[in-house]
């Protein structure tokens, strides 16, 4: 027997209420080290030429093709 699915939340409900400016500042401060490390990895990849030159539309089109090919 199939499980009933949960209702899909509206876009605004997907991640809960929007953070206040103070909450956002606190989140950034808690995650500052990880954010900085992630940005440094991205910068290093750009310097080495390891970046994707495709547009968003090209990336989405490829994902759509892959998804449809699985069917």
N, C-alpha and C positions, 0 to 999 in steps of 0.2 A: 504494500500500500504506500502511495506517495505521501510525503510530508507536505503539509500546507506551507506555502511560502509566507514570509512576513511581508506586509505592505511596503512598497518602495517609498521612502521618504521624499518629500519635496526637496529641491536643491538647498533651500535655506535650513532644512532640518537635518541634512546629512551629517553635519559635523557639530551639531549643537549650536547654542547661541554664540553670536559673534563676541570675540574677546574685547574687553575695554582696553583703552590705551595703556593703562597701568598693568593689566594682565599680559598684554602683548609685550611690553617692555620687560616684565619679569620673565616671560618665556624665553625671550631673546637672551637675556642675561644668563639664565640657567643653561642654555644650549650654545653659548658663544663659542666655546672651544670646538665643539663638533661642527658648527656652521663654518668657522674659520678653516678647519681642516678640509671640509668638503670643497670650499671655494679654492683652496690651494691646489687640491687635486685637479679641479677643473682648469685652473690657470696652467698648471704643468702640462696637462694634456693638450691644451691649445698651443703652447710653445712647441711641443713635439709634433704638432700637426695631426693629432689624434682627435679629430672632431668630425661630426657628421655634416656634410654640406647640403643635405637634402632640405627641402622646405617642409613645413608642417603638412601641407597638402600631400606631398609625396610620401611622407611617413604614414599618414592616415590611409592613403590609397593602398600602400603595401600591406598594412595591417588588415584592411578590408579584404584584399585579395587572399591573404593567408587564412583569414577566418572562413571565407567562402569556400576555399579549397578543402577545408576539413570536413565539410558537409557531405 
